[in-house]
Amino acid sequence: MALDAHLSELAEKHRALDRKIDEEQGRPTADAFRIAELKRRKLRLKDEMERLKHCEPH
C-alpha cells in the first residue's frame, strides 16, 4: 500500500505542475525558462512513476 500512496502523491504533484505550466503559458509575458524548468520537473516525476510501476510486484 505504501507504493500506491507514493504513486498517488507523485501523480498529484504531476497534475499540479501541469496546472502551473498552463498558468505560466497563459500569461502575456510567459517566462520560457520557468516553463522549461516546470516541464523538466514534470518529466522527472513521470519517469519516477514509471520506474516505480515497473518495480511493483504483480
A tleap script that builds the chain and sets N, CA, C and O, in Angstrom:
source leaprc.protein.ff14SB
mol = sequence {
  NMET ALA LEU ASP ALA HIE LEU SER GLU LEU
  ALA GLU LYS HIE ARG ALA LEU ASP ARG LYS
  ILE ASP GLU GLU GLN GLY ARG PRO THR ALA
  ASP ALA PHE ARG ILE ALA GLU LEU LYS ARG
  ARG LYS LEU ARG LEU LYS ASP GLU MET GLU
  ARG LEU LYS HIE CYS GLU PRO CHIE
}
set mol.1.N position { 0.801 -1.210 0.000 }
set mol.1.CA position { 0.000 0.000 0.000 }
set mol.1.C position { 0.842 1.272 0.000 }
set mol.1.O position { 0.422 2.291 -0.548 }
set mol.2.N position { 2.008 1.224 0.599 }
set mol.2.CA position { 2.862 2.411 0.642 }
set mol.2.C position { 3.243 2.848 -0.767 }
set mol.2.O position { 3.337 4.043 -1.047 }
set mol.3.N position { 3.461 1.877 -1.654 }
set mol.3.CA position { 3.818 2.205 -3.031 }
set mol.3.C position { 2.655 2.912 -3.727 }
set mol.3.O position { 2.865 3.888 -4.447 }
set mol.4.N position { 1.437 2.426 -3.517 }
set mol.4.CA position { 0.264 3.060 -4.117 }
set mol.4.C position { 0.100 4.497 -3.621 }
set mol.4.O position { -0.225 5.396 -4.396 }
set mol.5.N position { 0.326 4.700 -2.342 }
set mol.5.CA position { 0.210 6.049 -1.773 }
set mol.5.C position { 1.282 6.961 -2.369 }
set mol.5.O position { 1.017 8.121 -2.686 }
set mol.6.N position { 2.473 6.434 -2.514 }
set mol.6.CA position { 3.567 7.230 -3.090 }
set mol.6.C position { 3.262 7.577 -4.547 }
set mol.6.O position { 3.487 8.709 -4.976 }
set mol.7.N position { 2.756 6.613 -5.303 }
set mol.7.CA position { 2.395 6.862 -6.703 }
set mol.7.C position { 1.283 7.910 -6.799 }
set mol.7.O position { 1.307 8.765 -7.685 }
set mol.8.N position { 0.318 7.842 -5.895 }
set mol.8.CA position { -0.767 8.830 -5.885 }
set mol.8.C position { -0.230 10.223 -5.593 }
set mol.8.O position { -0.655 11.205 -6.202 }
set mol.9.N position { 0.703 10.299 -4.660 }
set mol.9.CA position { 1.306 11.589 -4.312 }
set mol.9.C position { 2.081 12.156 -5.505 }
set mol.9.O position { 1.991 13.347 -5.803 }
set mol.10.N position { 2.837 11.298 -6.180 }
set mol.10.CA position { 3.587 11.742 -7.352 }
set mol.10.C position { 2.645 12.185 -8.467 }
set mol.10.O position { 2.911 13.176 -9.148 }
set mol.11.N position { 1.546 11.456 -8.657 }
set mol.11.CA position { 0.573 11.812 -9.693 }
set mol.11.C position { -0.046 13.181 -9.397 }
set mol.11.O position { -0.270 13.970 -10.315 }
set mol.12.N position { -0.321 13.464 -8.124 }
set mol.12.CA position { -0.888 14.767 -7.764 }
set mol.12.C position { 0.127 15.880 -8.014 }
set mol.12.O position { -0.238 16.952 -8.496 }
set mol.13.N position { 1.388 15.638 -7.693 }
set mol.13.CA position { 2.424 16.639 -7.968 }
set mol.13.C position { 2.542 16.869 -9.474 }
set mol.13.O position { 2.753 17.999 -9.916 }
set mol.14.N position { 2.409 15.807 -10.258 }
set mol.14.CA position { 2.467 15.894 -11.717 }
set mol.14.C position { 1.329 16.780 -12.232 }
set mol.14.O position { 1.541 17.639 -13.087 }
set mol.15.N position { 0.118 16.562 -11.702 }
set mol.15.CA position { -1.039 17.388 -12.111 }
set mol.15.C position { -0.851 18.844 -11.694 }
set mol.15.O position { -1.215 19.759 -12.434 }
set mol.16.N position { -0.284 19.055 -10.510 }
set mol.16.CA position { -0.055 20.424 -10.035 }
set mol.16.C position { 0.932 21.154 -10.952 }
set mol.16.O position { 0.748 22.332 -11.260 }
set mol.17.N position { 1.975 20.448 -11.381 }
set mol.17.CA position { 2.927 21.064 -12.308 }
set mol.17.C position { 2.263 21.367 -13.639 }
set mol.17.O position { 2.555 22.387 -14.264 }
set mol.18.N position { 1.378 20.493 -14.072 }
set mol.18.CA position { 0.632 20.724 -15.309 }
set mol.18.C position { -0.175 22.018 -15.212 }
set mol.18.O position { -0.211 22.811 -16.153 }
set mol.19.N position { -0.820 22.219 -14.067 }
set mol.19.CA position { -1.599 23.453 -13.863 }
set mol.19.C position { -0.687 24.680 -13.860 }
set mol.19.O position { -1.028 25.711 -14.441 }
set mol.20.N position { 0.472 24.568 -13.206 }
set mol.20.CA position { 1.412 25.697 -13.169 }
set mol.20.C position { 1.914 26.037 -14.571 }
set mol.20.O position { 2.058 27.208 -14.920 }
set mol.21.N position { 2.176 25.007 -15.364 }
set mol.21.CA position { 2.627 25.229 -16.742 }
set mol.21.C position { 1.542 25.953 -17.533 }
set mol.21.O position { 1.823 26.913 -18.250 }
set mol.22.N position { 0.307 25.491 -17.398 }
set mol.22.CA position { -0.811 26.135 -18.089 }
set mol.22.C position { -0.957 27.596 -17.663 }
set mol.22.O position { -1.184 28.472 -18.498 }
set mol.23.N position { -0.826 27.851 -16.358 }
set mol.23.CA position { -0.935 29.217 -15.852 }
set mol.23.C position { 0.162 30.098 -16.447 }
set mol.23.O position { -0.101 31.209 -16.909 }
set mol.24.N position { 1.379 29.595 -16.428 }
set mol.24.CA position { 2.515 30.374 -16.932 }
set mol.24.C position { 2.366 30.642 -18.430 }
set mol.24.O position { 2.644 31.748 -18.893 }
set mol.25.N position { 1.933 29.641 -19.180 }
set mol.25.CA position { 1.769 29.811 -20.625 }
set mol.25.C position { 0.628 30.771 -20.949 }
set mol.25.O position { 0.605 31.362 -22.029 }
set mol.26.N position { -0.304 30.928 -20.037 }
set mol.26.CA position { -1.429 31.829 -20.255 }
set mol.26.C position { -1.115 33.288 -19.986 }
set mol.26.O position { -1.918 34.166 -20.300 }
set mol.27.N position { 0.029 33.550 -19.417 }
set mol.27.CA position { 0.414 34.935 -19.121 }
set mol.27.C position { 0.933 35.619 -20.385 }
set mol.27.O position { 1.585 34.989 -21.217 }
set mol.28.N position { 0.643 36.897 -20.519 }
set mol.28.CA position { 1.142 37.633 -21.692 }
set mol.28.C position { 2.674 37.680 -21.737 }
set mol.28.O position { 3.266 37.724 -22.816 }
set mol.29.N position { 3.307 37.672 -20.567 }
set mol.29.CA position { 4.768 37.708 -20.519 }
set mol.29.C position { 5.294 36.385 -19.946 }
set mol.29.O position { 6.041 36.378 -18.968 }
set mol.30.N position { 4.901 35.289 -20.556 }
set mol.30.CA position { 5.292 33.969 -20.074 }
set mol.30.C position { 6.810 33.839 -20.047 }
set mol.30.O position { 7.496 34.257 -20.980 }
set mol.31.N position { 7.320 33.261 -18.982 }
set mol.31.CA position { 8.752 33.056 -18.800 }
set mol.31.C position { 9.129 31.691 -19.370 }
set mol.31.O position { 8.818 30.659 -18.777 }
set mol.32.N position { 9.792 31.688 -20.509 }
set mol.32.CA position { 10.139 30.438 -21.194 }
set mol.32.C position { 11.060 29.571 -20.344 }
set mol.32.O position { 10.962 28.345 -20.382 }
set mol.33.N position { 11.949 30.192 -19.581 }
set mol.33.CA position { 12.861 29.417 -18.742 }
set mol.33.C position { 12.104 28.734 -17.604 }
set mol.33.O position { 12.393 27.588 -17.260 }
set mol.34.N position { 11.135 29.441 -17.022 }
set mol.34.CA position { 10.320 28.851 -15.947 }
set mol.34.C position { 9.487 27.701 -16.506 }
set mol.34.O position { 9.373 26.653 -15.871 }
set mol.35.N position { 8.912 27.888 -17.677 }
set mol.35.CA position { 8.115 26.832 -18.299 }
set mol.35.C position { 8.982 25.608 -18.563 }
set mol.35.O position { 8.560 24.481 -18.304 }
set mol.36.N position { 10.176 25.817 -19.069 }
set mol.36.CA position { 11.083 24.701 -19.353 }
set mol.36.C position { 11.443 23.960 -18.064 }
set mol.36.O position { 11.480 22.729 -18.050 }
set mol.37.N position { 11.707 24.692 -16.986 }
set mol.37.CA position { 12.040 24.056 -15.709 }
set mol.37.C position { 10.852 23.262 -15.176 }
set mol.37.O position { 11.024 22.146 -14.686 }
set mol.38.N position { 9.665 23.819 -15.265 }
set mol.38.CA position { 8.461 23.099 -14.812 }
set mol.38.C position { 8.263 21.822 -15.624 }
set mol.38.O position { 7.902 20.781 -15.076 }
set mol.39.N position { 8.498 21.908 -16.918 }
set mol.39.CA position { 8.350 20.732 -17.774 }
set mol.39.C position { 9.392 19.665 -17.427 }
set mol.39.O position { 9.091 18.472 -17.450 }
set mol.40.N position { 10.611 20.094 -17.107 }
set mol.40.CA position { 11.651 19.136 -16.699 }
set mol.40.C position { 11.257 18.439 -15.403 }
set mol.40.O position { 11.417 17.226 -15.267 }
set mol.41.N position { 10.742 19.213 -14.452 }
set mol.41.CA position { 10.302 18.623 -13.180 }
set mol.41.C position { 9.154 17.640 -13.408 }
set mol.41.O position { 9.107 16.572 -12.797 }
set mol.42.N position { 8.238 18.011 -14.286 }
set mol.42.CA position { 7.108 17.138 -14.604 }
set mol.42.C position { 7.593 15.838 -15.241 }
set mol.42.O position { 7.086 14.764 -14.918 }
set mol.43.N position { 8.560 15.927 -16.132 }
set mol.43.CA position { 9.103 14.739 -16.785 }
set mol.43.C position { 9.826 13.841 -15.779 }
set mol.43.O position { 9.713 12.617 -15.848 }
set mol.44.N position { 10.570 14.447 -14.843 }
set mol.44.CA position { 11.244 13.645 -13.823 }
set mol.44.C position { 10.227 12.878 -12.978 }
set mol.44.O position { 10.448 11.716 -12.636 }
set mol.45.N position { 9.109 13.535 -12.642 }
set mol.45.CA position { 8.060 12.857 -11.879 }
set mol.45.C position { 7.476 11.698 -12.674 }
set mol.45.O position { 7.260 10.611 -12.138 }
set mol.46.N position { 7.225 11.937 -13.945 }
set mol.46.CA position { 6.665 10.885 -14.800 }
set mol.46.C position { 7.618 9.699 -14.881 }
set mol.46.O position { 7.198 8.546 -14.781 }
set mol.47.N position { 8.902 9.989 -15.062 }
set mol.47.CA position { 9.903 8.925 -15.128 }
set mol.47.C position { 9.943 8.128 -13.828 }
set mol.47.O position { 10.033 6.901 -13.851 }
set mol.48.N position { 9.876 8.824 -12.698 }
set mol.48.CA position { 9.887 8.137 -11.408 }
set mol.48.C position { 8.644 7.265 -11.247 }
set mol.48.O position { 8.733 6.139 -10.756 }
set mol.49.N position { 7.489 7.781 -11.658 }
set mol.49.CA position { 6.255 6.985 -11.559 }
set mol.49.C position { 6.358 5.731 -12.408 }
set mol.49.O position { 5.967 4.652 -11.964 }
set mol.50.N position { 6.874 5.856 -13.612 }
set mol.50.CA position { 7.016 4.698 -14.493 }
set mol.50.C position { 7.994 3.684 -13.907 }
set mol.50.O position { 7.752 2.479 -13.961 }
set mol.51.N position { 9.085 4.171 -13.355 }
set mol.51.CA position { 10.075 3.285 -12.747 }
set mol.51.C position { 9.447 2.506 -11.586 }
set mol.51.O position { 9.651 1.299 -11.458 }
set mol.52.N position { 8.694 3.198 -10.755 }
set mol.52.CA position { 8.057 2.548 -9.609 }
set mol.52.C position { 6.992 1.548 -10.053 }
set mol.52.O position { 6.839 0.490 -9.443 }
set mol.53.N position { 6.263 1.877 -11.102 }
set mol.53.CA position { 5.238 0.953 -11.594 }
set mol.53.C position { 5.866 -0.339 -12.106 }
set mol.53.O position { 5.284 -1.414 -11.961 }
set mol.54.N position { 7.037 -0.238 -12.697 }
set mol.54.CA position { 7.694 -1.437 -13.232 }
set mol.54.C position { 8.361 -2.259 -12.139 }
set mol.54.O position { 8.612 -3.450 -12.320 }
set mol.55.N position { 8.646 -1.630 -11.011 }
set mol.55.CA position { 9.243 -2.353 -9.894 }
set mol.55.C position { 8.190 -3.024 -9.027 }
set mol.55.O position { 8.502 -3.886 -8.205 }
set mol.56.N position { 6.940 -2.620 -9.218 }
set mol.56.CA position { 5.837 -3.130 -8.404 }
set mol.56.C position { 5.624 -4.623 -8.680 }
set mol.56.O position { 5.529 -5.020 -9.842 }
set mol.57.N position { 5.548 -5.457 -7.636 }
set mol.57.CA position { 5.285 -6.888 -7.850 }
set mol.57.C position { 3.878 -7.113 -8.360 }
set mol.57.O position { 2.933 -6.468 -7.907 }
set mol.58.N position { 3.743 -8.022 -9.299 }
set mol.58.CA position { 2.436 -8.302 -9.909 }
set mol.58.C position { 1.799 -9.499 -9.291 }
set mol.58.O position { 0.695 -9.881 -9.681 }
savepdb mol mol.pdb
quit
